[in-house]
């Protein structure tokens, strides 16, 4: 756990770490499915969702830091 002195910022950062890991794993899985059309399409959608989740988590951290001047 990363401690920045603000429990909300800590929680947002932990969520971002999980989202980033999920995004990495989805992209890794996608790379293994090149040539398998149906599975690739499904995995591509999952990767795009994980990427959106990761970007949203980072934006939440940035917004919190601006609003609360913590971190």
Secondary structure, 3 states (H helix, E strand, C coil): CCCCCCHHHHHHHHHHHHHHHHHHHHHHHHHCCCCCHHHHHHHHHHHHHHHHHHHHHHHHHHHHHHHHCCC
